[in-house]
């Protein structure tokens, strides 16, 4: 079984993980993040506008400007990021805004509810700091090693 994450969610998490890996180093430009994470710049600018409105990042103006996290990465949950991006994770149609008219008769409704509850618990308890640790380790590797392993994560599924 696999859960497909939207491009918005994947790119947003990767970009914020990159920003978190540089926490305390000053503002980071969206262009630098886009290049390191292989995300189209214009697309990332749109995501950062949502993240700024969601009060997860702040922009710093000027020659040395860019973006910084609005709070320490250990205080920002993955669930908050997904909500700020306007996304959600659903298992089946009954979990979407459209909903399902047969929830009382559906034999799998309770299964999807339990699964969603478990995933939501994980997203609420996992912080940006938790996922950024891998980004920091990747940068600490010898030059060229990350490229040999395939560079930026292109995973589209959680399995």
N, C-alpha and C positions, 0 to 999 in steps of 0.2 A: 504494500500500500504506500502511496506517496501523497504528499500534500504539496500542491503547487503554490508557491508564493508569487505574488505579482512582481513585475519588474520594479514598480514603485517601491514596494517593500524591500526587495533585495538591494536595489541601488541605495535606498535611504539608509539601510543598516550598514552597508559597506562604507558609505560616505561618512556616517557618524562614527563608525569604528576607526576610520582613518583620522578623523578630527580628534577623537579621544586619545589615540596613540601619541598625539602631539600636545596633549593637555599640559598646560603650564609653560609652553614654549612660545606663547604669543599667538596672534591671529594667523590663520592659515587661509590662503586664497582658494576659492572654489575651483579655479583653473588647475592648481596643483593637485587638489583632491581628484578632480576629473581625470587628469593624466595618470596619476598613480593607480586609480581604480578602474580605468578604462571605461568611463561613463561619459556619454556626450555632454559637453559643457552646458548647452542650452537646456537640456533635460535636468541636469543637476541644479541649475539655477532655479528652475521651477520647484524642485523638491525643497531647496533651501528656503524659498519663500514660505512654503507651508510649515517647515520646521521653525522658522522665525516667528510666524504667527502663532504656532503652538508653544512658544516660549521655551524651546529646547536649545536654540542657538541664538547668539547675538552677533550683529555685524559691527565691525570696527572700521571707521572711515579713515582715510588718509593714505599716505604713501606706503606705510607699513600695515595697511588694513587687511581685513579678511574676516574670518569667522572664528568665534570661540564658543565653547559650550556655555550655556546660561547657568548651569549648575555642575557640580562635580559629577563625573561619569558614573560614580557609584550610586548616585541618587536619581539616575534616569533609567527607567525600565524599558525593556523592549516593547512592552505593551503600550507605554506612553508614546514611543516613536511611531508605532503602527497607527495609533489613533491620530496623532498629529499629521500623519501623511494622508489621513482620510481613508485608511484601509481597514480591513478586518480579515480574519481567518475563519472560514466556515467549512463544515463537513456536511455536504448535501444541501439541497434546496431548502429544507426546513430550517436551516440556520441563517438564511439570508433575509433581507428586508422583505422580499416578496413572500417569504414564508411558504408554508405547506398547509393545504386545507385538510389533510388527512392525518394530522399528528396523533389524534386519539386512536386511530385505527392502524397506524404504521408500525410494523413489527420492529423496525430499526431506529425509530425516533429516540428512544432512551439511550441506545448505544451511541448515537451521534451527540446527544446531550452530554453524556459522560466523557466522551473523547474531547469535545470542545472544552468542557470544564477543566480537564487535565492539562490541555494545551494552554488555556488561559492562565492557569496557575503557574505554569512554567514561564510564560511570557511576563507575568507580573512579578516573578521572583528573580528573573535574570536581568542584570543591569548592563548598561553599555560598557562599563568597566570589565565585566565578565567576558563579553564578546571581543573587546578590544585587546585583550591579552594576546590573542593569536596574532593580531596585526603587529603588536610590539615585538613578538618573537620573530615574525617574518622579517622585520626590518633589522633585527639583530643578527640575522644569518649573513654569511659571507656573500659578497656581491655575485650575482649570477645564479645562486642557488634557487632563489624564488622563481626566476624565469624558467629554470630547468624543470621546476615542479608545475609550471603552468601559470605563474603570475597570479593575477586577481581571480578570485573565486567566481566561477560561472555556474555554480549549482543552482538548479531551478526547483529542486525538490528536497523535502525533508523525508528521509526514510527511516 
